[in-house]
Amino acid sequence: MKRGSAWLILLIVALALLGCGQQRTAAVKLDFGTSSIYTTADMTAAVEVILEEFNTWDGCELYRISYSSDEACNASNIAWMNELGEAKAVGETFTQCIMFKSHFHSPQTASGGWNPDEDYTDWQWWLARSDKGQWQLLTWGY
């Protein structure tokens, strides 16, 4: 039953990605790895927040998102997430954090902070939440 639920959630995420009409996220490979902390539903919810941000990056094409590891959810990183949340006036205390890495390609004629026509690998996405609350994307980059 648990395995079937995981496949169902992955199917829903895949259909959601295809339904976005965004060619740049339609072929994203998701790797949730293994976790003793987070369920597939927890990770799917975090990835949806990442995709919402990524879809604002004009011309970038996302290839892969991978869960980092349970080791990233430690007291030091939760404290860091709370510092970031305080600086952004989020107004809640985070008890969990999660980190994903991604691989994407910048547009051929990049603007802003992107190098033109370049692959970005191991791009980190840090999210946090309070006691089973909603994931909030707090920082991303190298």
C-alpha positions in Angstrom: 0.0 0.0 0.0 2.8 2.5 0.9 4.6 1.8 -2.3 1.4 2.2 -4.3 0.8 5.6 -2.6 4.3 6.7 -3.4 3.8 5.9 -7.1 0.4 7.6 -7.1 2.0 10.8 -5.7 4.8 10.7 -8.3 2.2 10.3 -11.1 0.2 13.3 -9.7 3.4 15.4 -9.7 4.3 14.3 -13.2 0.8 15.2 -14.5 0.9 18.5 -12.7 4.2 19.3 -14.3 2.8 18.4 -17.7 -0.4 20.3 -17.1 1.5 23.6 -16.4 2.1 24.1 -20.1 5.7 24.9 -19.2 8.0 23.1 -21.6 10.9 24.0 -19.3 9.6 21.8 -16.5 7.8 19.1 -18.4 10.6 16.6 -18.4 11.9 17.1 -14.9 13.4 14.0 -13.3 12.5 13.8 -9.6 14.7 11.8 -7.2 13.3 11.6 -3.7 15.9 9.1 -2.6 15.2 7.6 0.8 14.3 9.4 4.0 13.4 8.3 7.5 12.2 11.9 8.2 10.0 12.9 5.3 7.3 11.1 3.3 6.9 11.3 -0.4 4.0 13.7 0.2 6.2 15.9 2.3 8.8 16.0 -0.4 6.3 16.5 -3.2 4.9 19.5 -1.4 8.4 21.0 -1.1 9.1 20.4 -4.8 5.9 22.1 -5.8 7.1 25.3 -3.9 10.5 25.0 -5.8 8.7 24.7 -9.1 6.5 27.7 -8.4 9.7 29.8 -8.0 11.6 28.2 -10.9 8.7 28.9 -13.3 9.3 32.6 -12.8 12.9 32.2 -14.3 12.3 33.1 -17.9 14.2 30.9 -20.4 15.7 28.5 -17.8 15.1 24.8 -18.4 14.9 22.5 -15.4 16.2 18.9 -15.8 16.4 17.3 -12.4 15.5 17.8 -8.7 17.0 15.5 -6.1 16.5 15.3 -2.3 19.8 15.9 -0.6 19.6 13.7 2.5 18.2 13.5 6.0 21.5 14.8 7.3 20.6 18.3 6.0 17.7 18.5 8.5 19.9 19.1 11.6 19.8 21.6 14.5 22.3 23.9 12.9 20.4 24.2 9.6 17.1 24.6 11.3 18.7 27.5 13.3 19.9 29.0 10.0 16.4 28.7 8.5 15.0 30.5 11.6 17.6 33.3 11.1 16.5 33.6 7.5 12.9 33.6 8.4 13.5 36.2 11.1 15.3 38.4 8.5 12.3 38.0 6.1 9.8 38.7 8.9 8.1 35.3 8.3 6.7 35.3 11.9 7.0 31.6 12.7 9.5 29.3 14.3 10.6 26.5 12.0 11.1 23.0 13.3 12.0 21.2 10.1 14.1 22.0 7.0 14.7 20.2 3.8 17.2 20.7 1.0 17.0 19.7 -2.7 19.6 20.0 -5.4 18.7 20.8 -9.0 20.3 20.8 -12.5 19.1 23.3 -14.9 20.2 25.3 -18.0 20.2 29.0 -18.4 18.9 30.8 -21.5 21.1 31.3 -24.6 20.9 35.1 -24.1 21.0 35.3 -20.3 20.2 38.3 -18.4 20.5 39.2 -14.7 22.7 36.8 -12.8 22.9 33.9 -15.3 25.8 33.1 -17.5 24.3 32.6 -21.0 23.7 29.0 -22.2 25.2 27.3 -19.2 24.3 24.2 -17.1 23.9 24.8 -13.4 24.3 21.7 -11.3 23.9 21.1 -7.6 21.9 24.3 -7.2 20.5 24.1 -3.7 17.0 24.9 -2.6 16.4 25.3 1.2 12.9 25.2 2.6 11.5 25.1 6.1 8.3 24.6 7.9 6.9 24.6 11.4 5.3 21.4 12.9 3.8 20.0 9.7 3.0 23.5 8.4 3.5 24.6 4.8 7.0 24.6 3.2 8.5 28.0 2.7 11.4 28.5 0.3 13.9 30.6 2.2 17.0 30.6 0.0 18.5 29.0 -3.1 21.8 29.0 -5.0 25.2 27.5 -4.6 
